[in-house]
């Protein structure tokens, strides 16, 4: 399901073609044809539910205006197409999903920096960056 979400899904569904289908492998050998809009609708509803819960949890503990740099989202779900479009309307502050063009990490391997500018690694790279500043 995670692979289908990242590969074919979208966090928004309203502007998707009604007739666009995808073929995805379910289980080991079973292929299933599905409407991309249907998959994206399910993804959208679940993400909105999760993000609204996160917003409620943050707002219950602090004033979001104290988060002067905003919120950084990490993890594979942050790679879902159109994920960032959901953030501002829900949180009403700046939200990010990765470390854009962070030259500090080019020393690791300049040819593969695009791999590191990925939400999956944001938390780890953020901790490294914080530690390097000490």
N, C-alpha and C positions, 0 to 999 in steps of 0.2 A: 504494500500500500504506500509506503514512504517513497519508493522509487516512482510509482505512478504519479504521486502528488508532485514531486519535484520535476519529473520529466514532462508531464503532460498537463498538470493542473495549473490553476491560476487562483489567486486570492480574490479576484473580482470576476464576476461572470456576466454582467449585464451587456457588455459590448461584444461578447463572443458570438460567433456564427451558430445559429440554431442547429444546423445540419452537420457541423464538423464532428467527425468521429475519430477515435484512436483505437488501435489494437494493442492490448496489453496482455502480457503473460500473467496468468493467475496460477498459483501453485507451480508445479514443475513443467507441465506440458500443455496446459489448457490456455488457449488464446481466447480473449473475449473482446468484442467490439462494444465500445461505450461512447456516448455523446460527451464531448469535452465540456460542454456547458453544464451537464448534470454533475460531472465530477467536480467542476469548479464551484458549483453551487454548494455542494456538501463541504468542500474545503473552506469556502467563504464563511458559511454559517459557523463552523467550528472555530475558525480563527477569530472571528468577531467575538464569539463567546469567551474564548481564552483571553484575548486582549482586553476586553471589558473587565474581566476578573482581575487581570494584572493591574489595570488602571485603578480599580476600586481598592485593591490591596495597597498600592503605593499611596493613593490619596488618603487612605485611612491612617497612615503613619506620618506623612509629611506633606507640606505644601509643595506641589510640583514646581513652583517657581524657584524653589531652592536648588533644583537640578539645573544649574546654569548652563551645563553642556548638553542637557537633554538625556535621552535614554538610548543605550546601545543594545540591540537585540542580537543574540547569537544563536547558533544551532542551525541544523539543516533546514528547518521550516522557513528560516529567513531567506533561503534561496528560492522559495516559491515565487513564481512569476506574479508581479503586481503586489507583493507583500507590503512594500513600503507605502503604497497608496492607502492602505487601511490605517496606518499609524497616526498621522496628523489629525484626522477627524476624531479619533478616539481619545488620544492623549493630549491633544492641543498644545504640545510643546515639540521641540525638535527631537526627532528619533533617527537613529542610524542603524545600519545593519552590518557594517564592516569598516575597516580602517583604510580609508582611501589613500592611495599613493604614499604609503608610509615609507619614506626612504630609509628609515632606521633599519628596516628588515631586508634591504637589498643586499646587505653584506652576507646574508645567509646563502643566497644564490640569485643573482640579478636576473637570470633567465627564467626563474620560476616564481617571481614575486606575485604574478597574477594568481597563483595557487594560494598564496598566503592572504591575499585580499579577498577572503571568502568568509562569510559569517560563521562557518564551522570552526574557524580558528580564532575568531575575534577575542574571545575571553582569554585564551592562552596568550595571544600576542599583547593584549592589554596588560596582563600581569607582568610579562617580560618587559614591556616598555616602562611600567611603573618601577620595576626593580632596577632597570638600567639608569633611571634618573637619580637613584640614591647615591 
